[in-house]
Amino acid sequence: MDAGKRTAFIVSVGDLLASWNLPHATGRVYGLLLLSETPRSLDEIAAELALSKASVSTAVRQLDSWGLARTIPQPGSRRLLVEAAGGIASLLEASHARARTLIAALREGEDLVGPGPARRRLQDVIGLFSGYVDVGSELLAAYRRQQERREND
């Protein structure tokens, strides 16, 4: 792969995740993992991206919490290998889990307000996030069916 295109891809994934309020380094690590054929060590990632090992460790924890990466312990060692997980499907699933938590919290707030603008506002936000989760769940189900068909062909 062209090194310039590889670097541009990694930077663009960093920019994208930064627009979601994640550190740019986290996005760059994810971009690198997406392009990696095999799991990578924290040291390898740090060296390739010119990041500190601490920054890479933090990025990996964030990616893991979003379901975008997984760590692979090495028997007899504290060393971990890291690989990208599931891609966008994992990201959507993690986002849906967070949205469901928000929906539950907002529903508790409905009991705190009477009829009026505050209740309507809460219901609008609940409806928006519920719709997002519903549509996203349909999209993920269709994606999984497509993946199953590919595997069975």
C-alpha positions in Angstrom: 0.0 0.0 0.0 1.2 3.5 -0.8 2.7 5.0 2.4 1.2 8.4 1.7 -2.3 7.0 1.3 -1.9 4.9 4.4 -0.8 7.9 6.5 -3.7 10.0 5.0 -6.2 7.3 6.0 -4.9 7.0 9.5 -5.0 10.8 9.9 -8.5 11.0 8.5 -9.8 8.4 10.9 -8.1 10.4 13.7 -9.9 13.5 12.5 -13.3 11.7 12.3 -13.0 10.3 15.9 -11.8 13.7 17.1 -15.1 15.2 15.7 -16.8 12.7 18.1 -14.9 14.2 21.0 -12.4 11.4 21.2 -8.7 12.3 21.2 -7.1 12.4 17.8 -4.6 9.8 18.9 -7.4 7.4 19.6 -8.6 7.8 16.0 -5.2 7.4 14.6 -4.6 4.1 16.6 -8.0 2.9 15.3 -7.0 3.8 11.7 -3.8 1.8 12.1 -5.5 -1.2 13.6 -8.1 -1.2 10.8 -5.2 -1.5 8.3 -3.2 -4.1 10.2 -3.4 -7.7 9.1 -2.3 -9.0 12.5 -2.7 -7.8 16.1 -0.1 -5.2 17.1 1.7 -4.5 20.3 1.4 -1.2 22.1 5.1 -0.6 21.4 4.6 -1.2 17.6 1.7 1.1 17.5 3.5 3.8 19.5 6.6 3.6 17.2 4.6 3.6 13.9 2.4 6.6 15.0 5.1 8.5 16.9 3.0 8.5 20.0 3.9 7.8 23.6 3.1 4.3 24.9 0.9 6.0 27.5 -1.1 7.7 24.8 -1.5 4.4 22.9 -2.6 2.6 26.1 -5.2 5.3 26.8 -6.4 5.1 23.1 -6.7 1.3 23.3 -8.8 1.5 26.5 -11.1 4.0 24.8 -11.4 1.9 21.7 -12.1 -1.2 23.8 -14.8 0.7 25.7 -16.4 1.6 22.3 -16.2 -2.0 21.1 -13.8 -0.9 18.3 -10.7 -2.9 19.5 -9.9 -5.9 21.6 -6.8 -6.7 23.6 -5.2 -10.1 23.5 -3.2 -11.1 26.6 0.0 -12.9 26.0 0.5 -15.9 28.3 3.2 -15.5 30.8 3.6 -11.8 30.0 2.0 -8.5 30.8 2.3 -7.6 27.2 -0.9 -7.1 25.2 -1.6 -7.3 21.5 -4.4 -5.2 20.1 -6.6 -5.7 17.0 -9.5 -3.8 15.5 -12.9 -5.4 16.3 -15.9 -5.5 14.2 -15.6 -2.1 12.6 -18.7 0.1 12.2 -21.1 -2.6 13.5 -19.3 -2.5 16.9 -19.3 1.3 16.9 -23.1 1.3 16.2 -23.7 -1.3 18.9 -21.7 0.7 21.4 -23.5 3.9 20.4 -26.9 2.2 20.8 -26.0 0.9 24.3 -25.1 4.5 25.3 -28.3 5.8 23.7 -30.4 3.2 25.6 -28.8 4.3 28.8 -29.6 8.0 28.0 -33.2 7.0 27.1 -33.7 5.3 30.4 -32.4 8.3 32.3 -34.6 10.7 30.3 -37.6 8.6 31.0 -37.0 8.9 34.7 -37.0 12.7 34.2 -40.5 12.6 32.7 -41.8 12.0 36.3 -40.1 15.1 37.5 -42.0 17.5 35.2 -45.7 18.2 34.7 -47.4 18.7 31.4 -45.8 21.5 29.4 -42.7 22.5 27.5 -40.2 20.6 29.6 -42.2 17.3 29.3 -42.6 17.8 25.5 -38.9 18.5 25.2 -38.0 15.3 27.1 -40.4 13.3 25.0 -39.0 14.8 21.8 -35.4 13.8 22.8 -36.6 10.4 23.9 -38.3 9.9 20.6 -35.3 11.0 18.6 -32.9 8.7 20.4 -35.4 5.8 20.4 -35.8 6.3 16.6 -32.1 6.3 16.2 -31.7 3.0 18.1 -34.6 1.4 16.2 -33.3 2.4 12.7 -29.8 1.5 13.7 -30.9 -1.9 15.0 -32.7 -2.6 11.7 -29.6 -1.6 9.8 -27.4 -3.8 11.9 -29.8 -6.8 11.5 -29.7 -6.3 7.7 -25.9 -6.0 7.8 -25.6 -9.3 9.7 -27.9 -11.1 7.3 -25.8 -9.9 4.4 -22.6 -11.1 6.3 -24.2 -14.5 6.9 -25.1 -14.8 3.2 -21.5 -14.0 2.2 -20.2 -16.6 4.6 -22.6 -19.3 3.3 -21.8 -18.6 -0.4 
